């Protein structure tokens, strides 16, 4: 099993190398296009509204919290800005993954075929079969959303509780990293028709590696332009990690 966050993080780099390879590139186009359209729209919206949101947070805070903002704003506001950007990009990433789920499944399958070679033992689904399976795929994404939502609401509550709201951004970033790993490792799992609960069981066995992988995804998701590449690279990297660490 993965033994460190660093060993998990390196799978993102390997995913980047994988999507450049012949036979894989053609499966990258549609996830890349979907990610570009949604994240470009998110970036425009975020940066047009960011100053208004900062002022709204300040105005809605208690007086002593405003005092902390006044004297520690140089430290706190960058963290809050980071969380706002991450939250919106993550919401758009969820939508992108819903739309791109069939294409991400095909990309994951292509990556597994590439690294398994003649020993590939998957289902070998065609594009037509994936289209027929679309209702089930969307149901799978809905299952992930139901897992995410109550935990995200708890994190939201932490942001409005005095005192706890100072550590809430760190908790949110760690939770987002965990969800990112779940999201992408679940594609090769789903290709094998393994239940979502089995994905959670595998990743819980050793959280440091998955968290390292997820934190790298979170980091690059927050960088405009670069984040357009994140989805296909994360699918490829997660598939390699799954193949080497979790398949059996």
Secondary structure per residue as TSV (DSSP state, phi and psi in degrees):
chain	resnum	aa	ss	phi	psi
A	1	X	-	360.0	160.2
A	2	X	-	-63.0	134.3
A	3	X	-	-110.6	-9.3
A	4	X	-	-151.0	159.3
A	5	X	H	-62.7	-35.3
A	6	X	H	-64.7	-40.7
A	7	X	H	-66.2	-29.4
A	8	X	H	-73.9	-39.7
A	9	X	H	-62.7	-33.7
A	10	X	H	-67.9	-15.8
A	11	X	H	-69.0	-24.0
A	12	X	H	-66.5	-42.1
A	13	X	H	-62.7	-40.4
A	14	X	H	-67.9	-33.0
A	15	X	H	-65.7	-38.5
A	16	X	H	-62.0	-42.3
A	17	X	H	-66.2	-35.5
A	18	X	H	-67.8	-41.7
A	19	X	H	-69.0	-12.6
A	20	X	T	-85.5	-10.3
A	21	X	S	-80.3	150.9
A	22	X	T	-62.0	137.4
A	23	X	T	92.8	-17.3
A	24	X	T	-106.2	-33.9
A	25	X	G	-55.8	-37.0
A	26	X	G	-66.8	-22.1
A	27	X	G	-85.9	-6.4
A	28	X	T	-88.3	-24.8
A	29	X	H	-57.1	-53.6
A	30	X	H	-68.9	-44.1
A	31	X	H	-58.5	-36.9
A	32	X	H	-66.3	-43.5
A	33	X	H	-64.7	-45.8
A	34	X	H	-61.8	-44.6
A	35	X	H	-62.8	-40.4
A	36	X	H	-62.2	-48.8
A	37	X	H	-63.4	-43.9
A	38	X	H	-75.5	-43.8
A	39	X	H	-73.7	-30.1
A	40	X	H	-65.2	-41.6
A	41	X	H	-63.8	-40.1
A	42	X	H	-63.4	-42.3
A	43	X	H	-62.4	-44.4
A	44	X	H	-61.2	-44.5
A	45	X	H	-65.6	-44.8
A	46	X	H	-59.2	-51.9
A	47	X	H	-75.8	-13.0
A	48	X	H	-86.2	-16.6
A	49	X	H	-117.6	-5.3
A	50	X	H	-59.8	-45.5
A	51	X	H	-64.6	-36.3
A	52	X	H	-65.0	-40.4
A	53	X	H	-66.4	-40.2
A	54	X	H	-61.0	-43.4
A	55	X	H	-66.4	-37.9
A	56	X	H	-65.5	-39.9
A	57	X	H	-62.9	-43.4
A	58	X	H	-63.5	-47.4
A	59	X	H	-64.6	-32.0
A	60	X	H	-84.9	-7.7
A	61	X	S	-82.5	157.3
A	62	X	-	-67.3	160.9
A	63	X	H	-59.0	-41.5
A	64	X	H	-70.0	-30.5
A	65	X	H	-68.9	-39.1
A	66	X	H	-61.1	-37.2
A	67	X	H	-61.8	-41.8
A	68	X	H	-62.7	-42.2
A	69	X	H	-61.6	-40.5
A	70	X	H	-63.3	-39.1
A	71	X	H	-99.2	-19.6
A	72	X	H	-122.0	16.8
A	73	X	H	-59.5	-31.8
A	74	X	H	-60.4	-25.0
A	75	X	H	-99.1	-42.3
A	76	X	H	-76.2	-43.2
A	77	X	H	-62.5	-40.3
A	78	X	H	-59.3	-36.6
A	79	X	H	-68.2	-44.2
A	80	X	H	-64.7	-39.6
A	81	X	H	-61.5	-41.9
A	82	X	H	-59.8	-43.8
A	83	X	H	-66.5	-41.5
A	84	X	H	-60.8	-47.7
A	85	X	H	-61.8	-46.2
A	86	X	H	-61.7	-43.2
A	87	X	H	-61.7	-45.2
A	88	X	H	-71.5	-43.0
A	89	X	H	-61.6	-36.8
A	90	X	H	-66.7	-40.7
A	91	X	H	-61.5	-42.6
A	92	X	H	-68.8	-32.1
A	93	X	H	-65.9	-37.2
A	94	X	H	-60.6	-46.9
A	95	X	H	-62.0	-42.5
A	96	X	H	-61.9	-40.6
A	97	X	H	-67.9	-33.3
A	98	X	H	-62.9	-48.2
A	99	X	H	-68.3	-38.4
A	100	X	H	-92.1	2.0
A	101	X	H	-50.7	-46.9
A	102	X	H	-62.4	-40.0
A	103	X	H	-71.0	-36.1
A	104	X	H	-66.8	-35.1
A	105	X	H	-63.9	-42.5
A	106	X	H	-66.2	-39.2
A	107	X	H	-63.4	-44.3
A	108	X	H	-61.1	-42.0
A	109	X	H	-63.1	-41.8
A	110	X	H	-63.7	-39.6
A	111	X	H	-65.4	-43.2
A	112	X	H	-63.5	-41.4
A	113	X	H	-58.9	-40.1
A	114	X	H	-63.1	-45.7
A	115	X	H	-83.9	-22.0
A	116	X	H	-86.4	-27.8
A	117	X	G	63.5	-136.6
A	118	X	G	-70.8	-10.3
A	119	X	G	-89.0	6.6
A	120	X	-	-61.2	131.3
A	121	X	-	-129.3	27.9
A	122	X	S	-81.9	-170.5
A	123	X	-	-81.0	-21.1
A	124	X	-	56.3	56.9
A	125	X	-	-76.5	144.0
A	126	X	-	-88.7	167.6
A	127	X	H	-61.3	-37.7
A	128	X	H	-63.4	-40.5
A	129	X	H	-66.2	-34.9
A	130	X	H	-65.7	-40.5
A	131	X	H	-62.2	-42.5
A	132	X	H	-63.9	-29.3
A	133	X	T	-87.8	5.2
A	134	X	H	-57.5	-43.8
A	135	X	H	-57.5	-40.5
A	136	X	H	-67.6	-38.9
A	137	X	H	-62.8	-43.5
A	138	X	H	-66.6	-34.1
A	139	X	H	-63.5	-36.3
A	140	X	H	-64.5	-43.1
A	141	X	H	-64.6	-36.4
A	142	X	H	-64.6	-36.3
A	143	X	H	-62.5	-43.0
A	144	X	H	-63.4	-39.4
A	145	X	H	-63.7	-40.6
A	146	X	H	-66.5	-31.5
A	147	X	H	-69.7	-38.3
A	148	X	H	-75.3	-41.3
A	149	X	H	-57.9	-53.5
A	150	X	H	-63.2	-34.6
A	151	X	H	-70.2	-36.7
A	152	X	H	-65.7	-36.8
A	153	X	H	-66.7	-37.4
A	154	X	H	-62.2	-42.8
A	155	X	H	-61.4	-38.9
A	156	X	H	-61.9	-40.9
A	157	X	H	-61.4	-38.8
A	158	X	H	-60.0	-31.2
A	159	X	H	-69.2	-20.7
A	160	X	H	-108.6	2.1
A	161	X	S	-93.3	117.1
A	162	X	T	-53.2	137.0
A	163	X	T	90.5	-57.9
A	164	X	G	-67.7	-25.6
A	165	X	G	-67.3	-12.5
A	166	X	G	-79.6	-26.6
A	167	X	T	-103.1	-7.0
A	168	X	H	-56.7	-40.1
A	169	X	H	-59.5	-38.2
A	170	X	H	-67.1	-43.4
A	171	X	H	-61.8	-40.6
A	172	X	H	-65.0	-41.3
A	173	X	H	-64.4	-43.1
A	174	X	H	-65.3	-40.8
A	175	X	H	-64.8	-40.9
A	176	X	H	-62.8	-39.0
A	177	X	H	-62.2	-43.2
A	178	X	H	-61.1	-44.2
A	179	X	H	-67.5	-36.3
A	180	X	H	-61.6	-43.7
A	181	X	H	-64.4	-43.8
A	182	X	H	-57.9	-46.5
A	183	X	H	-54.8	-47.9
A	184	X	H	-87.2	-33.4
A	185	X	H	-68.2	-23.0
A	186	X	H	-71.2	-18.2
A	187	X	H	-65.7	-52.1
A	188	X	H	-65.0	-30.8
A	189	X	H	-62.7	-44.8
A	190	X	H	-66.5	-34.7
A	191	X	H	-59.6	-28.7
A	192	X	T	-93.4	7.3
A	193	X	T	59.8	31.8
A	194	X	-	-85.3	140.2
A	195	X	-	-65.4	154.2
A	196	X	H	-58.1	-36.7
A	197	X	H	-61.4	-30.9
A	198	X	H	-68.6	-35.6
A	199	X	H	-60.6	-46.0
A	200	X	H	-62.2	-41.3
A	201	X	H	-61.8	-43.3
A	202	X	H	-62.7	-48.0
A	203	X	H	-70.3	-28.4
A	204	X	H	-72.7	-17.7
A	205	X	T	-63.1	-31.5
A	206	X	-	-155.2	103.7
A	207	X	H	-82.1	-20.5
A	208	X	H	-64.9	-44.4
A	209	X	H	-62.8	-53.8
A	210	X	H	-55.7	-39.4
A	211	X	H	-65.6	-39.1
A	212	X	H	-61.4	-43.3
A	213	X	H	-63.3	-45.1
A	214	X	H	-65.1	-38.2
A	215	X	H	-65.2	-36.5
A	216	X	H	-63.7	-42.0
A	217	X	H	-62.1	-44.9
A	218	X	H	-58.6	-45.6
A	219	X	H	-58.6	-49.5
A	220	X	H	-74.9	-23.5
A	221	X	H	-65.1	-27.6
A	222	X	T	-85.3	-4.8
A	223	X	S	-98.9	111.5
A	224	X	T	-54.6	147.1
A	225	X	T	76.0	-55.1
A	226	X	G	-61.1	-35.7
A	227	X	G	-66.1	-14.8
A	228	X	G	-63.6	-31.9
A	229	X	G	-83.4	-11.7
A	230	X	H	-61.7	-45.6
A	231	X	H	-57.9	-57.6
A	232	X	H	-63.7	-37.0
A	233	X	H	-64.8	-41.4
A	234	X	H	-66.5	-39.6
A	235	X	H	-60.9	-46.8
A	236	X	H	-64.1	-47.0
A	237	X	H	-63.1	-42.1
A	238	X	H	-65.6	-36.1
A	239	X	H	-66.8	-41.4
A	240	X	H	-62.9	-44.4
A	241	X	H	-61.5	-44.5
A	242	X	I	-61.8	-44.1
A	243	X	I	-63.2	-41.4
A	244	X	I	-84.3	-26.4
A	245	X	I	-114.6	-30.1
A	246	X	I	-124.1	-11.7
A	247	X	-	-55.5	-43.8
A	248	X	-	-100.2	360.0
